[in-house]
């Protein structure tokens, strides 16, 4: 059986009496933790020394928190694309509309699984991240969330930049932005023969209106109800042919004011609406 050298045992005890912690003694002697503990357990640290250790620990935690502000934990490296791509415009727009960008998280909510899956897929491709998934069985709303401070800081800044960039972007990129808005915030009102898009931010509504003009689509902003409205057959046809809703975007048939009472794609209802006009 291995026996620890008496000089090392004495060194352990001397260091302990000087206020060294168990970790400090391990570093100094290179002995196993259990071996050291057996020989110093009868030598407690003073109250003053314990207080010093506690204060040092608090300082280290505070300094670590200060340094990692806006950064992920070790091993979580979030890519930050510099330029604009169609995938990045798609993701940023959806987080702006049916999503949330908080201090440390990016969250996306939607009832349509196709949109949730698309956002999840592109987040994996662009940022190499997988989300936390949540599903509300009562409402049918799905939520995916990404809890990374670095990602939240990045997406928040890109959302600010996108509101400027999209004004001068190519039509194909403007279409992605508009489609994201109407997929998230849009609806088709069959009786009143119009397409609506809700947004509490009037600045966003004005931006949407300006982008629609680039596709020769006229619209009106209702500031009272905070929505943008597209009406009249020519504008509705242009919206369908040039923007439209994505495939797999369905209405909520459980809504009390729904006239359909069944699961229908918004783009299908838009076709019904346009075809309802007398020729």
N, C-alpha and C positions, 0 to 999 in steps of 0.2 A: 504494500500500500504506500502511495506517495505521501511524503511528509514535507510540509512547507518549511523552508529554511527559517530558523529562529530569528535571523536578522531581518528578514522580510516581514515577519510577524510584528517585530518591534517597530519597524518602519511604519507599518499600517497603524499601529496604536498611537505612535508619535504624531503622525499626520492628522489622525482623528482628534487628538487632544488640541491640535492647532486650529481645529474648525473645518477641516476638509470634509467634503461630502463623500458619499460612497462612490459616486461617479468620478470625483477628482482622484480618489485613492486608486481606483481601477486604472485610470490613465497613468498614474505615477508609478505603479508597481507591476502592471500587466498581469495581475493575478485575477483568477475567476471571482465573480461577484460573491458567490456563496462562501468561498474561502475567506475573503476579507470580512464579510458580515459576521462570520463565526467568531472572529477575533476582535471586533470593535463594537459588537452589540451592547456591551456593558458600558460604553462611553457615549452618552447622549450629547447632542449638540446643545449649546447654550441657547437661551431664549433670544438673546441678541443676535446670535449667528443665524438662527432660523428666520428671524425677521429680515436680516440682510439677504438671505437666499430668496425669500419671497419677493422682496422689492426688486432684486435683480431679474427674477423671472417675469415680473410685470413689465419691467423696462424692455426686456427682449420681445415680449409679445406685442407691446405697443409699437416698437420700432419695426417689427415684421409687418404689422398691419399697415403702418404708414408707407412702407416701401412697396407693398403689394396692392396699394389702392389702384383700382382700375386694371388689375392683373388677375389671371387665373391662378389656382393652386398649382403646385409642382406637377408636371406631367400633362397639364391641360394647356396646350398651345393652340390658340385660335388664329387661323390664317386671316389676313386682312387685305383682300384685293384692293389695289389702288385705283384702277380704272373702272369704267362702267361696262358691264356685260348684261345681256338680256336676262340671265339667271339672277344676277344681283338686283336688277331693277324689279323683277318679279317678287323676290323675297322682301326687299325693302318696302315696296308698295303694300304688300299684304300685312306686314307688321305695322304700317302706318294706319291701315283702315280697320280691319277686323282683329288687329293685334294690339299688344301692349308692349311698350318699351319702358321698363322701370329702371331703377338704379342698378340692379344686378341681374335682371332677367329679360328675356324676349319671349313673349307668349302669343300664341295664335289660336283663336277660337273660331269654329265654324261647324255648321250642322252637316255640311257636305263632305263625306269621306274622301271624295276624289280630290278636293282642294287640300285637305289635311295631308293626304298621302303625297301630293305634289310638292307641298312646302317641305314636308319631312324628307322627301327624296333629294330635293335641291340643297337643303341644309347639309345633308350628308356629303353631297358632291362638292359644294363650295367651301364649307367650313369643317368638314369631317367630324360632325357632331350628331349625336343621337339624342332625342328628347325624352322627357318624362311625358307619358300619355295619361289622359284622363277622359272618361266618358260619363256624361250625365244621362242615366237611363230615363229620367223623368222628362227632360227637355229635348233629348237627342243631340245636345251640343257636345262637340268633341273639342279637346284642348291639348295642344302640345306646348311644352315649355322648355326653355334652355336657360339654365341658371349659371351664367358665366358673366362676370363683371366686364371682362374685356369685350365680349361680344355685344353686350348692351351698350357700352360706350361707343363701339364702332358703328352699330346699326343706328343709334341715335344721331350721330354725326352724318351718316350717309343719308338719313331721312331728311335732314336739313339741307344737304347738298342736292338731293334729288329734286326738291321743289324748285331749285334754280336750274339744274341741268336739263330737266325734262322739257323745259320751254324751247330749248334749241336742239333737242335730240332728233334723231331720225324718226320718220313716221312709224316705222316698225316698232321702235322703242316706246313711242307715245301710245301706240295701240296696246302694248303690254300693260302700261300704267293705267290706262282707261279701263281695260278689261278687268284688271285687278280690283279697281274701284267698284265697278258695277257687279262683279261677282260677289264681292263682300257686302256692299251697301245698297245694291240695286234691287228693284222689284218691277213687275209689270202689272199695271192697273188696267184690267181688261175693260171694265165698264166705262172708265173715263178716257180710255184709249191713250195711254201715256206710259212712259218708262220713267221711274223716279230713282234718285240716288240720295240717300240721307247722309249727312255729315255735319256734326255740330260746329266744325271749324269753317267759318265762312271764307277764309283765305283759301282753303282746299277747294271749296265749291267754285270759287272764281277761277282757280287754276284749271279745274275740270272743264268749266265752260270755255275757257280759252283754248284748251286742247281739242275740244269737240269742234270748234270753229276751224281748226286745221284740217278736219275731215268734212268740212262744209255741212256740219250738223248744228242746227239752231237749238238753243235751249234757254230756259228761264230759271232764275234762282228765286226761291221763295224763302226770304230771310226769316219770316215768322216760324215756319215749320222746318227750317234748316235743311232744305232739300233742293236738288236740281231736277228740273222736269223737261223731258223731251216729248213733244206732242206733234200732231199733224202727220199724216201718212208719209209725205216725202222724207221728213226727218227720221221717222221710225224705220223706213226702208233703208236709208243710209246707215243708221245705227246698226241694223241687223247685218247689212252687207259688209260694213267696214270695221265694226267693233264686235258687237254681239256679246252674249254670255257664253262662257265656256261650256263644253259638253259635261254632263254629269252634275250640273248645278240645278238642284231641285227646290221647289217651294216647300214650305212647311204645311202639309195638308191638315195638321191639327189646329191651325189657327182658327179662331172663332169666326173671323170675318172672311175666311177663304171661301170662294164660290166653287172651288173645284172639288174639294173633299177627297182628293186622291193625289198620289205622288206624280208630279209632272215637272219636266225640265222647264226652266225659265225661257230658254230659247224656243221651245215648242209653243209656249203660251204667246210669245211675241209673234210667232207665225200666225197663230189663231187670230190675234189682234189685227194684224195687217190684212189678213184675208177677210176680216169681218167688214172692212170698208166696202161700200157699194162701188162696183166697177163702172 
